[in-house]
Amino acid sequence: DALAEYLATPNLPHVNNPIVYWTSQTLEKNPLTAMALDFLSAPAASTNVERAFSSGGRLVSKLRHSLGDETVQAACVLGSWSDNGLVPRDKLIENIRNKNPSK
């Protein structure tokens, strides 16, 4: 299991910015990358948590109530990463446009 393997390895030298470290990893190189970024991008203050819940509430409306839990989670995490500069906005828009053949 990837977590047990990671915990058994020696500690890394001092890492100044753990988000930068984990964004430099790839899923192939380290399968814990996505989980680490999810935890590191979690807001530290309650106001940000409230904002995240509000954002999730706006995402799941009366017209979009049948969205799957994985879709809602992915949209919320991607939005958080985008807001924090972990995903460049122009690249995100480009990828969405490339997936939507009507644009």
C-alpha positions as CSV (number, residue, x, y, z in Angstrom):
1,D,0.0,0.0,0.0
2,A,1.3,3.4,-1.0
3,L,0.8,5.1,2.4
4,A,2.6,2.4,4.3
5,E,5.5,2.5,1.9
6,Y,5.7,6.3,2.1
7,L,5.6,6.2,5.9
8,A,8.4,3.6,6.0
9,T,10.8,5.8,3.9
10,P,13.3,8.2,5.7
11,N,12.2,11.7,6.3
12,L,12.8,14.2,3.4
13,P,15.2,17.1,3.9
14,H,13.5,20.3,5.0
15,V,10.8,21.3,2.5
16,N,10.0,25.0,2.6
17,N,6.8,24.8,0.6
18,P,5.0,21.4,0.7
19,I,2.5,22.4,-1.9
20,V,5.3,23.1,-4.4
21,Y,6.9,19.8,-3.5
22,W,3.8,17.8,-4.0
23,T,2.9,19.6,-7.3
24,S,6.3,18.6,-8.6
25,Q,5.4,15.0,-8.0
26,T,3.5,12.9,-10.6
27,L,0.9,10.2,-9.8
28,E,3.2,7.7,-11.5
29,K,6.1,8.7,-9.3
30,N,4.1,9.1,-6.1
31,P,0.5,7.9,-5.9
32,L,-0.1,10.0,-2.8
33,T,0.2,13.2,-4.7
34,A,-3.5,13.8,-5.1
35,M,-4.3,13.0,-1.5
36,A,-1.5,15.3,-0.2
37,L,-2.7,18.2,-2.4
38,D,-6.2,17.7,-1.2
39,F,-5.1,17.9,2.4
40,L,-2.7,20.8,1.9
41,S,-5.2,22.8,0.0
42,A,-7.8,22.5,2.7
43,P,-8.5,25.9,4.2
44,A,-7.1,26.7,7.6
45,A,-9.8,29.2,8.7
46,S,-13.5,28.6,9.2
47,T,-14.4,31.5,6.9
48,N,-12.8,29.7,4.0
49,V,-14.6,26.5,5.0
50,E,-17.9,28.3,4.9
51,R,-17.0,29.8,1.6
52,A,-16.2,26.2,0.3
53,F,-19.6,25.0,1.5
54,S,-21.3,28.0,-0.2
55,S,-19.4,27.2,-3.4
56,G,-20.5,23.6,-3.2
57,G,-24.1,24.7,-2.6
58,R,-24.0,26.9,-5.7
59,L,-22.5,24.0,-7.7
60,V,-25.4,21.7,-6.8
61,S,-28.5,23.6,-7.6
62,K,-32.1,22.4,-8.4
63,L,-31.1,21.9,-12.0
64,R,-27.9,20.0,-11.2
65,H,-29.0,17.9,-8.2
66,S,-28.2,14.6,-9.9
67,L,-24.4,15.3,-10.1
68,G,-22.4,12.4,-8.7
69,D,-20.4,12.8,-5.5
70,E,-17.1,12.3,-7.4
71,T,-18.1,15.1,-9.9
72,V,-19.0,17.5,-7.1
73,Q,-15.8,16.7,-5.2
74,A,-13.6,17.1,-8.3
75,A,-15.3,20.4,-9.2
76,C,-14.8,21.8,-5.7
77,V,-11.2,20.6,-5.4
78,L,-10.3,21.9,-8.9
79,G,-12.0,25.2,-8.1
80,S,-9.9,25.5,-4.9
81,W,-6.7,24.6,-6.7
82,S,-7.5,27.1,-9.4
83,D,-8.2,29.8,-6.8
84,N,-4.9,29.1,-5.1
85,G,-2.9,29.2,-8.3
86,L,-2.1,25.5,-8.4
87,V,-3.9,25.1,-11.7
88,P,-3.3,28.0,-14.2
89,R,-6.7,29.5,-15.2
90,D,-5.9,29.7,-18.9
91,K,-4.9,26.0,-19.0
92,L,-8.0,25.0,-17.2
93,I,-10.2,27.0,-19.7
94,E,-8.3,25.6,-22.6
95,N,-8.8,22.0,-21.4
96,I,-12.5,22.6,-20.9
97,R,-12.9,24.1,-24.3
98,N,-11.0,21.2,-25.9
99,K,-13.4,18.7,-24.2
100,N,-16.5,20.6,-25.4
101,P,-16.9,20.1,-29.1
102,S,-19.7,22.7,-29.4
103,K,-17.3,25.6,-28.6
